[in-house]
Amino acid sequence: MDKIFIDFLLKAKKSTYASADGDSKKTLDDGSKEFIFSEGEYVYRDRYFGSDSFAGEEIVFFNNKAIWAMNYCGCILEKTINEKDVYSFLKQALMDVREEAPFRGPVELVNGDYLYTSNAKGDVNSFVGVENIYLDKNKIYELNFHGGVVG
């Protein structure tokens, strides 16, 4: 994929879930939640089910044809943790998505007692990875993701 695609993907990710407030997502008839971002011939869709455990898919279309996708599945592991705090920190990490690994957040981000890590293998064309959030060195959240070029 070229730099124009990568730039679009980064902008789309930062403009949807990562920067969303509680009311910006659309809830569909099947109970899923969806974010859509478009620019020029590109359209990005992020659709997921669930909350403290969830699964979803991001798809990028170019000229109405799917060209890239990422599936993800995650959960909060520690049910006594405040879900809003965890997802607020996660959004902070996702706002720091990088060109060299435009999947989730940075390799590592620390904020107070929270630590975010993302470990991915591959590149934008084909990849697999896992992200974790730790609170006071205890893992409280995990997400697995994979994807790449389709078409």
C-alpha positions in Angstrom: 0.0 0.0 0.0 1.2 3.5 -0.8 1.7 6.5 1.4 -1.6 8.1 0.4 -3.4 5.0 1.7 -1.4 5.0 5.0 -2.0 8.7 5.5 -5.8 8.1 5.0 -5.8 5.1 7.4 -4.0 7.1 10.1 -6.4 10.0 9.7 -9.5 7.7 9.7 -8.3 5.9 12.9 -7.7 9.2 14.7 -11.0 10.6 13.5 -13.3 7.8 14.7 -13.1 5.6 17.8 -9.9 7.1 19.1 -11.4 10.6 19.3 -15.0 9.6 19.8 -17.2 10.8 22.6 -20.1 8.7 23.8 -22.6 9.8 21.1 -20.5 9.9 17.9 -20.9 6.2 17.0 -23.9 4.9 15.2 -25.8 2.0 16.7 -27.2 -0.4 14.0 -30.3 -2.5 14.1 -28.2 -5.7 14.9 -26.8 -4.0 18.0 -23.4 -3.3 16.6 -21.7 0.1 16.8 -20.1 1.7 13.7 -17.8 4.6 12.9 -17.4 5.8 9.3 -14.8 8.2 7.9 -14.5 9.1 4.2 -12.1 11.3 2.2 -12.0 11.4 -1.6 -12.4 7.9 -3.0 -11.5 6.3 0.4 -14.1 5.1 3.0 -13.2 3.6 6.4 -15.7 1.6 8.4 -15.1 0.3 11.9 -17.9 -1.9 13.2 -17.9 -3.8 16.5 -20.1 -5.8 18.9 -19.9 -5.7 22.7 -18.3 -3.5 25.3 -16.2 -5.0 28.1 -15.6 -8.0 25.7 -16.0 -7.2 22.0 -15.1 -8.1 18.4 -15.0 -6.0 15.3 -13.7 -5.3 11.9 -12.2 -2.3 10.2 -12.4 -2.1 6.4 -11.1 0.4 3.9 -12.8 0.8 0.6 -11.4 2.6 -2.5 -13.8 3.4 -5.3 -16.4 1.2 -3.5 -14.1 -1.9 -3.5 -12.7 -3.3 -0.2 -8.9 -3.1 -0.3 -7.8 -3.5 3.3 -9.3 -5.1 6.5 -8.4 -5.7 10.1 -10.3 -8.0 12.5 -10.0 -7.6 16.3 -11.3 -9.2 19.4 -10.6 -8.1 23.0 -11.8 -7.8 26.5 -11.3 -6.2 29.9 -9.8 -9.0 32.0 -10.3 -7.4 35.4 -14.0 -6.9 35.9 -13.6 -4.6 39.0 -11.7 -2.0 37.0 -13.6 1.1 35.8 -14.3 0.4 32.1 -14.5 4.1 31.2 -10.9 4.7 32.6 -9.5 1.7 30.6 -11.2 2.8 27.4 -10.1 6.5 27.9 -6.5 5.4 28.2 -6.9 3.1 25.2 -8.2 6.0 23.1 -5.1 8.0 24.2 -2.9 5.2 22.9 -4.9 4.8 19.7 -4.5 8.5 18.9 -0.8 7.8 18.7 -1.1 5.3 15.8 2.1 5.4 13.7 2.9 5.2 10.0 5.3 2.3 10.5 2.6 0.2 12.2 -0.8 1.7 11.3 -2.8 -1.0 13.1 -3.4 0.1 16.7 -1.3 2.3 19.1 2.4 2.7 19.7 4.7 -0.1 20.9 4.5 1.4 24.4 2.7 4.2 26.1 2.8 5.1 29.8 0.4 7.4 31.7 0.6 7.3 35.5 -0.1 3.7 36.6 -1.3 2.6 33.2 0.9 0.9 30.6 -0.2 0.2 27.0 1.8 -2.2 24.8 1.3 -3.2 21.1 3.3 -6.0 19.6 2.7 -6.7 15.8 4.4 -8.8 13.2 4.3 -8.0 9.5 3.4 -4.8 7.7 0.3 -3.1 6.5 -0.1 -5.7 3.8 -0.3 -8.6 6.2 0.0 -8.5 10.0 -0.9 -10.1 13.3 -0.6 -8.6 16.8 -1.7 -8.2 20.3 -2.2 -5.1 22.5 -2.4 -5.1 26.3 -3.1 -2.6 29.0 -1.6 -2.9 32.5 -2.6 -1.1 35.7 0.1 -1.2 38.4 1.8 -4.0 36.4 -1.3 -6.2 36.3 -2.7 -7.0 32.9 -6.3 -5.7 32.8 -7.0 -5.7 29.1 -6.1 -7.7 26.0 -6.9 -7.4 22.3 -5.8 -9.6 19.4 -5.8 -8.3 15.8 -4.9 -9.4 12.3 -5.4 -8.2 8.8 -4.0 -6.8 5.6 -4.7 -6.3 1.9 -7.9 -7.8 0.5 -9.3 -7.9 -3.0 
